[in-house]
Amino acid sequence: MNKETLLTIACFSIIIFKGYTQSGTSPSPYSLYGLGLANETSIGKNNGLGRGGIAIGSDAAINNLNPASYALINNNSFLFDVGIKGGYDTFTNMRDNNSSYNFNFSNIALAFSLSPKSGIGATLIPYTSVSYSISEMETNIEGSNETFTSYAYGDGGMSEFKINYGYLLNDKIRLGLSSSLLFGSIDETEYFYLSNSYFEINRVSNYSGIRFGVGFQYDINPKITIAGTLQSSASLKASLKRSVLKAIDATSIYVEEDEEGEISDFKLPVELGTGIKYNFSDELFFTADYKKNFWSSTDQKDNMGTYLDQDIFSFGAEYKNNTYTDKFWKKVSYRAGYNFDNGYLSINDEKVNSFALTLGLGLPLSTSRNSAINVSYAYGSRGQIDNYFVKENYHLLTVNLSLEDIWFVKRKIN
């Protein structure tokens, strides 16, 4: 693939990504809390490995989970990855059940080697998503026999633009640095209906901030690699604009219009990750990750619940036939994984946990380059029906176009 074609794909993907990150987010009642539902998809093949891989290198594909992995990008290589995702969700509580479909872009990423010992890359991914709808809530008016009906809608979310740099300290140790810009807005509207009048309250909250990270990878021997990452805490600066519309009969008037309101900054926790990769052979490897997010130390508050420390476990395996063959299916990579997240928010003294089972395929596009179409499927569940919760089950399909090209090499002319 030539440079012009690759750059055209990259520019087109950024334009489309910008449009889809403003709408089309995955619906979930749990996106009502905090900054919304955290993005659960990763980049490229990691989606099929239980969304883990802190100890995996970026020699064949971009690994955004550890900046140290960028040190392994092959000399003169340019890597590009763009992904889309589509899902089917079902929601069940003690009274009702619903379902929905969604489609969105999942990531844009590029990376290249700076020298034989270092590599750098940039990624743009959704960080959180907000998409909820709460309808027909009947509430009694205190001191009266009358009731009013309320509706609530939310949309938006946060995006993360991240720069990763990796350096090869020696043949066994790699170190990495990362810097992230987080930005986005959440648009929430409430409607209150009472006999012949209603109120509409709209709030638009904007957040932005920067956080930093470090990482390492250490090859104990050719079979075992251990790794770790650390993300700093961060305080996202917040601003709020509010509008209040009052309507009686056919007459409506803005009581407030785009008025600035008070809102607290949102605090993100320190995040610590560890991982191990074990190579059974040149064709089969296993990876396991553990990540802890220290939410309780942020003193972050939410009217809906309490923030507690979060534990995330990821396990994955990949098989790839390294024997030379012309048969397509013998060159395919096969992946499977499992992910468990015990949640960070306690509601009614119950934490909202989730799990996912993943499968993946790497369909090669070239015999001489690490270019492939990575397809991953996940079945997951979140929450429970008891204690006024909603149980969410989902089927998620992600497709990533992962490309490699050789740049900065002078052509020889005979």
C-alpha positions as semicolon CSV with decimal commas, in nm:
position;residue;x (nm);y (nm);z (nm)
1;M;0,000;0,000;0,000
2;N;0,147;0,339;-0,099
3;K;0,170;0,641;0,130
4;E;-0,093;0,841;-0,056
5;T;-0,354;0,567;-0,015
6;L;-0,273;0,522;0,353
7;L;-0,293;0,897;0,422
8;T;-0,626;0,920;0,238
9;I;-0,770;0,639;0,453
10;A;-0,641;0,810;0,767
11;C;-0,788;1,153;0,683
12;F;-1,124;1,006;0,579
13;S;-1,139;0,798;0,897
14;I;-1,075;1,102;1,119
15;I;-1,360;1,293;0,953
16;I;-1,603;1,002;0,991
17;F;-1,483;0,932;1,347
18;K;-1,556;1,291;1,449
19;G;-1,912;1,262;1,320
20;Y;-1,984;0,931;1,491
21;T;-1,836;1,033;1,827
22;Q;-2,097;1,308;1,845
23;S;-2,385;1,064;1,801
24;G;-2,455;0,694;1,778
25;T;-2,313;0,606;2,117
26;S;-2,400;0,272;2,272
27;P;-2,718;0,303;2,483
28;S;-2,702;0,193;2,846
29;P;-2,893;0,295;3,159
30;Y;-2,560;0,277;3,343
31;S;-2,427;0,568;3,135
32;L;-2,641;0,788;3,363
33;Y;-2,365;0,785;3,625
34;G;-2,051;1,000;3,638
35;L;-1,898;1,072;3,297
36;G;-2,091;0,784;3,142
37;L;-2,010;0,425;3,055
38;A;-1,637;0,359;3,013
39;N;-1,525;0,246;2,668
40;E;-1,466;-0,129;2,678
41;T;-1,314;-0,186;2,335
42;S;-0,942;-0,174;2,263
43;I;-0,740;-0,156;1,941
44;G;-0,682;-0,428;1,682
45;K;-0,635;-0,780;1,807
46;N;-0,662;-0,691;2,179
47;N;-1,042;-0,698;2,147
48;G;-1,028;-1,073;2,087
49;L;-0,791;-1,132;2,380
50;G;-1,030;-1,036;2,657
51;R;-0,941;-0,669;2,593
52;G;-0,602;-0,726;2,756
53;G;-0,239;-0,744;2,650
54;I;-0,020;-0,514;2,863
55;A;0,279;-0,742;2,795
56;I;0,226;-0,768;2,416
57;G;0,462;-0,577;2,184
58;S;0,371;-0,346;1,897
59;D;0,601;-0,513;1,644
60;A;0,313;-0,657;1,440
61;A;0,021;-0,430;1,540
62;I;-0,047;-0,127;1,759
63;N;-0,090;-0,205;2,130
64;N;-0,233;0,102;2,302
65;L;-0,239;-0,063;2,645
66;N;0,131;-0,004;2,720
67;P;0,349;0,278;2,577
68;A;0,661;0,063;2,625
69;S;0,536;-0,170;2,349
70;Y;0,602;0,102;2,089
71;A;0,978;0,040;2,126
72;L;0,930;-0,285;1,931
73;I;0,789;-0,124;1,614
74;N;1,002;-0,253;1,328
75;N;1,251;-0,008;1,184
76;N;1,097;0,207;0,904
77;S;0,753;0,059;0,972
78;F;0,436;0,270;0,972
79;L;0,132;0,116;1,143
80;F;-0,227;0,232;1,107
81;D;-0,546;0,101;1,265
82;V;-0,907;0,210;1,228
83;G;-1,200;0,028;1,383
84;I;-1,579;0,015;1,383
85;K;-1,815;-0,160;1,620
86;G;-2,178;-0,261;1,623
87;G;-2,384;-0,407;1,902
88;Y;-2,717;-0,550;2,007
89;D;-2,819;-0,481;2,370
90;T;-3,106;-0,612;2,582
91;F;-3,218;-0,451;2,910
92;T;-3,428;-0,632;3,173
93;N;-3,563;-0,525;3,511
94;M;-3,842;-0,649;3,738
95;R;-4,111;-0,480;3,526
96;D;-4,000;-0,460;3,165
97;N;-3,744;-0,547;2,900
98;N;-3,613;-0,356;2,598
99;S;-3,352;-0,391;2,327
100;S;-3,153;-0,168;2,094
101;Y;-2,895;-0,170;1,816
102;N;-2,598;0,065;1,786
103;F;-2,310;0,136;1,549
104;N;-2,002;0,351;1,599
105;F;-1,636;0,400;1,519
106;S;-1,412;0,249;1,788
107;N;-1,068;0,396;1,725
108;I;-0,815;0,561;1,498
109;A;-0,446;0,496;1,565
110;L;-0,110;0,533;1,394
111;A;0,247;0,456;1,499
112;F;0,595;0,445;1,349
113;S;0,956;0,388;1,447
114;L;1,173;0,690;1,527
115;S;1,493;0,486;1,539
116;P;1,595;0,122;1,577
117;K;1,544;0,170;1,953
118;S;1,230;0,384;1,975
119;G;0,879;0,428;1,842
120;I;0,594;0,674;1,879
121;G;0,222;0,676;1,807
122;A;-0,108;0,856;1,851
123;T;-0,458;0,724;1,912
124;L;-0,805;0,876;1,922
125;I;-1,068;0,667;2,098
126;P;-1,398;0,716;2,283
127;Y;-1,324;0,733;2,657
128;T;-1,683;0,725;2,786
129;S;-2,029;0,731;2,629
130;V;-2,360;0,868;2,755
131;S;-2,685;0,749;2,601
132;Y;-2,988;0,690;2,823
133;S;-3,362;0,747;2,821
134;I;-3,586;0,738;3,129
135;S;-3,953;0,789;3,052
136;E;-4,291;0,826;3,224
137;M;-4,188;0,852;3,587
138;E;-4,497;0,933;3,794
139;T;-4,430;1,136;4,111
140;N;-4,670;1,267;4,376
141;I;-4,663;1,639;4,453
142;E;-4,599;1,686;4,825
143;G;-4,910;1,812;5,007
144;S;-5,133;1,745;4,707
145;N;-5,323;1,463;4,540
146;E;-5,182;1,563;4,201
147;T;-4,893;1,394;4,025
148;F;-4,650;1,501;3,757
149;T;-4,481;1,297;3,486
150;S;-4,110;1,335;3,414
151;Y;-3,877;1,222;3,136
152;A;-3,496;1,231;3,124
153;Y;-3,257;1,193;2,831
154;G;-2,879;1,199;2,809
155;D;-2,631;1,197;2,522
156;G;-2,261;1,263;2,462
157;G;-1,942;1,141;2,624
158;M;-1,567;1,187;2,644
159;S;-1,289;1,124;2,392
160;E;-0,920;1,055;2,453
161;F;-0,633;1,168;2,229
162;K;-0,320;0,987;2,342
163;I;0,050;1,008;2,250
164;N;0,265;0,702;2,330
165;Y;0,645;0,679;2,319
166;G;0,852;0,366;2,376
167;Y;1,227;0,321;2,414
168;L;1,435;0,001;2,399
169;L;1,671;0,021;2,697
170;N;1,839;-0,309;2,608
171;D;1,748;-0,641;2,449
172;K;1,518;-0,728;2,740
173;I;1,381;-0,404;2,888
174;R;1,149;-0,149;2,725
175;L;1,022;0,173;2,885
176;G;0,738;0,400;2,778
177;L;0,571;0,736;2,839
178;S;0,220;0,852;2,749
179;S;0,026;1,176;2,757
180;S;-0,352;1,198;2,712
181;L;-0,590;1,482;2,637
182;L;-0,943;1,408;2,757
183;F;-1,230;1,618;2,628
184;G;-1,604;1,604;2,566
185;S;-1,951;1,714;2,668
186;I;-2,265;1,560;2,817
187;D;-2,608;1,691;2,715
188;E;-2,891;1,607;2,958
189;T;-3,255;1,715;2,937
190;E;-3,542;1,667;3,183
191;Y;-3,912;1,726;3,110
192;F;-4,178;1,773;3,380
193;Y;-4,548;1,759;3,282
194;L;-4,827;1,880;3,513
195;S;-5,188;1,913;3,386
196;N;-5,167;2,195;3,125
197;S;-4,807;2,304;3,186
198;Y;-4,455;2,168;3,165
199;F;-4,093;2,255;3,240
200;E;-3,789;2,166;3,032
201;I;-3,444;2,179;3,194
202;N;-3,138;2,132;2,973
203;R;-2,783;2,099;3,106
204;V;-2,469;2,082;2,891
205;S;-2,157;1,988;3,088
206;N;-1,814;2,025;2,927
207;Y;-1,502;1,853;3,059
208;S;-1,134;1,862;2,963
209;G;-0,803;1,767;3,119
210;I;-0,462;1,604;3,078
211;R;-0,314;1,293;3,236
212;F;0,019;1,113;3,206
213;G;0,134;0,754;3,216
214;V;0,441;0,529;3,222
215;G;0,498;0,166;3,134
216;F;0,758;-0,107;3,110
217;Q;0,803;-0,451;2,954
218;Y;1,068;-0,701;3,061
219;D;1,154;-1,024;2,877
220;I;1,256;-1,265;3,153
221;N;1,342;-1,521;2,885
222;P;1,222;-1,594;2,530
223;K;0,902;-1,745;2,669
224;I;0,798;-1,504;2,948
225;T;0,739;-1,128;2,941
226;I;0,615;-0,928;3,238
227;A;0,487;-0,571;3,215
228;G;0,332;-0,286;3,409
229;T;0,160;0,048;3,353
230;L;0,075;0,345;3,572
231;Q;-0,171;0,623;3,485
232;S;-0,165;0,938;3,696
233;S;-0,470;1,084;3,862
234;A;-0,629;1,382;3,688
235;S;-0,881;1,656;3,755
236;L;-1,102;1,733;3,456
237;K;-1,204;2,098;3,445
238;A;-1,580;2,134;3,415
239;S;-1,817;2,403;3,292
240;L;-2,197;2,403;3,281
241;K;-2,460;2,584;3,074
242;R;-2,825;2,552;3,170
243;S;-3,152;2,649;3,004
244;V;-3,498;2,634;3,164
245;L;-3,812;2,654;2,950
246;K;-4,156;2,701;3,106
247;A;-4,476;2,643;2,909
248;I;-4,838;2,705;3,009
249;D;-5,105;2,614;2,756
250;A;-4,963;2,727;2,421
251;T;-4,730;2,993;2,563
252;S;-4,365;2,916;2,638
253;I;-4,089;3,132;2,782
254;Y;-3,725;3,077;2,877
255;V;-3,675;3,132;3,248
256;E;-3,303;3,077;3,189
257;E;-3,118;3,049;2,857
258;D;-2,757;2,930;2,832
259;E;-2,686;3,050;3,183
260;E;-2,359;2,941;3,342
261;G;-2,409;2,715;3,643
262;E;-2,198;2,564;3,917
263;I;-2,044;2,223;3,858
264;S;-1,758;2,038;4,026
265;D;-1,448;1,921;3,843
266;F;-1,439;1,546;3,784
267;K;-1,150;1,352;3,937
268;L;-0,997;1,047;3,771
269;P;-0,808;0,792;3,983
270;V;-0,457;0,653;3,973
271;E;-0,466;0,338;3,755
272;L;-0,216;0,055;3,806
273;G;-0,186;-0,232;3,558
274;T;0,024;-0,548;3,547
275;G;0,048;-0,814;3,280
276;I;0,226;-1,131;3,175
277;K;0,269;-1,302;2,839
278;Y;0,373;-1,666;2,806
279;N;0,483;-1,811;2,472
280;F;0,408;-2,182;2,461
281;S;0,566;-2,189;2,113
282;D;0,617;-1,965;1,811
283;E;0,252;-2,029;1,726
284;L;0,070;-2,005;2,060
285;F;0,080;-1,752;2,344
286;F;-0,124;-1,671;2,656
287;T;-0,167;-1,333;2,822
288;A;-0,312;-1,224;3,157
289;D;-0,367;-0,873;3,295
290;Y;-0,477;-0,723;3,626
291;K;-0,571;-0,357;3,659
292;K;-0,671;-0,162;3,970
293;N;-0,830;0,184;3,963
294;F;-0,812;0,367;4,298
295;W;-1,146;0,551;4,286
296;S;-1,193;0,570;4,663
297;S;-0,892;0,801;4,698
298;T;-1,044;1,061;4,462
299;D;-1,331;1,151;4,700
300;Q;-1,543;1,174;4,384
301;K;-1,914;1,201;4,465
302;D;-2,230;1,110;4,277
303;N;-2,591;1,157;4,386
304;M;-2,667;0,807;4,260
305;G;-2,399;0,612;4,447
306;T;-2,053;0,579;4,602
307;Y;-1,720;0,541;4,419
308;L;-1,512;0,238;4,525
309;D;-1,184;0,087;4,405
310;Q;-1,217;-0,110;4,081
311;D;-1,053;-0,441;3,983
312;I;-1,035;-0,561;3,621
313;F;-0,905;-0,904;3,511
314;S;-0,828;-0,999;3,149
315;F;-0,717;-1,332;3,002
316;G;-0,647;-1,417;2,639
317;A;-0,478;-1,662;2,403
318;E;-0,379;-1,653;2,035
319;Y;-0,285;-1,928;1,791
320;K;-0,121;-1,854;1,457
321;N;0,033;-2,105;1,216
322;N;0,382;-1,976;1,137
323;T;0,452;-2,245;0,877
324;Y;0,471;-2,101;0,525
325;T;0,160;-2,188;0,327
326;D;-0,044;-2,053;0,036
327;K;-0,373;-2,154;0,198
328;F;-0,557;-1,853;0,339
329;W;-0,722;-2,019;0,639
330;K;-0,390;-2,162;0,757
331;K;-0,254;-1,806;0,785
332;V;-0,544;-1,685;1,001
333;S;-0,486;-1,595;1,368
334;Y;-0,737;-1,736;1,619
335;R;-0,804;-1,564;1,953
336;A;-1,017;-1,611;2,263
337;G;-1,042;-1,429;2,594
338;Y;-1,231;-1,340;2,910
339;N;-1,273;-1,011;3,097
340;F;-1,418;-0,942;3,442
341;D;-1,474;-0,595;3,592
342;N;-1,607;-0,567;3,948
343;G;-1,714;-0,205;3,886
344;Y;-1,638;0,125;4,055
345;L;-1,983;0,250;4,154
346;S;-2,188;0,117;4,446
347;I;-2,564;0,178;4,416
348;N;-2,789;0,076;4,705
349;D;-2,481;-0,094;4,856
350;E;-2,437;-0,310;4,545
351;K;-2,147;-0,278;4,300
352;V;-2,231;-0,292;3,929
353;N;-1,997;-0,558;3,788
354;S;-1,963;-0,694;3,436
355;F;-1,800;-0,972;3,236
356;A;-1,731;-1,048;2,871
357;L;-1,633;-1,354;2,668
358;T;-1,443;-1,272;2,348
359;L;-1,347;-1,447;2,024
360;G;-1,134;-1,307;1,745
361;L;-0,988;-1,371;1,402
362;G;-0,693;-1,206;1,230
363;L;-0,749;-1,225;0,853
364;P;-0,420;-1,153;0,670
365;L;-0,412;-0,901;0,386
366;S;-0,047;-0,947;0,288
367;T;0,221;-1,217;0,294
368;S;0,507;-0,968;0,342
369;R;0,347;-0,713;0,579
370;N;0,167;-0,731;0,913
371;S;-0,158;-0,609;0,757
372;A;-0,482;-0,776;0,857
373;I;-0,852;-0,738;0,920
374;N;-0,907;-0,814;1,289
375;V;-1,262;-0,929;1,366
376;S;-1,374;-0,974;1,726
377;Y;-1,699;-1,082;1,889
378;A;-1,791;-1,032;2,255
379;Y;-2,082;-1,151;2,462
380;G;-2,113;-0,958;2,786
381;S;-2,338;-0,884;3,080
382;R;-2,362;-0,594;3,324
383;G;-2,567;-0,542;3,642
384;Q;-2,846;-0,756;3,783
385;I;-3,225;-0,757;3,810
386;D;-3,237;-0,756;4,192
387;N;-3,239;-0,442;4,408
388;Y;-3,399;-0,222;4,138
389;F;-3,107;-0,274;3,900
390;V;-3,122;-0,328;3,526
391;K;-2,953;-0,634;3,378
392;E;-2,785;-0,554;3,049
393;N;-2,674;-0,825;2,806
394;Y;-2,494;-0,736;2,487
395;H;-2,346;-0,881;2,170
396;L;-2,064;-0,668;2,029
397;L;-1,885;-0,705;1,695
398;T;-1,570;-0,504;1,625
399;V;-1,382;-0,487;1,295
400;N;-1,037;-0,330;1,274
401;L;-0,840;-0,257;0,960
402;S;-0,479;-0,293;1,077
403;L;-0,221;-0,190;0,816
404;E;0,158;-0,184;0,796
405;D;0,373;-0,004;0,538
406;I;0,746;0,058;0,501
407;W;0,836;0,427;0,497
408;F;1,152;0,637;0,482
409;V;1,346;0,388;0,269
410;K;1,532;0,525;-0,032
411;R;1,468;0,342;-0,356
412;K;1,767;0,213;-0,543
413;I;1,780;0,287;-0,916
414;N;2,005;0,073;-1,133
